[in-house]
Amino acid sequence: TGTCAEQTQQFMDHVHSLARDELMPLINDGFNAGPTPEVMKRIEELNTRISQLSTPECNPRTQAVKEALLLYMAETKNYFMIVAGRAVYGEGPVQAQRIKMNEAGLAFEIALEDVRK
């Protein structure tokens, strides 16, 4: 509710909070404990919540932020799936996927900053 600027700000604050307060600790848990079933379940649950987010209709650029965060989630999930199979896949794919995950995180931050301008 509120003006377009207020709606956009509320959306941006919420999405940034999801990334900072939920996704980053989840990634850290995955780094520390590995891709446990609990970590993978939390990734799926967070991804579902993000997928269901409504973007402010008055600001179509917010959709790009949501899509960037969903890509970050997908690359994170892919990373942990590859890590789980690293005995089969070797270290090269693990490092390549980690780069993709980091690039997706950077793309999310860029999309977030673009809407803030």
Buried (B, 14 or more C-beta within 10 A) or exposed (E): EEEEEEBBBEBBEEBBEBBEEBBEEBBEBBBEEEBBEEBBEBBEEBBEEBEEBEBBEEBEEBBBBBBBBBBBBBBBBBBBBBBBEBEEBEEEBBEEBBEBBEEBBEBBBEBBEEBEE
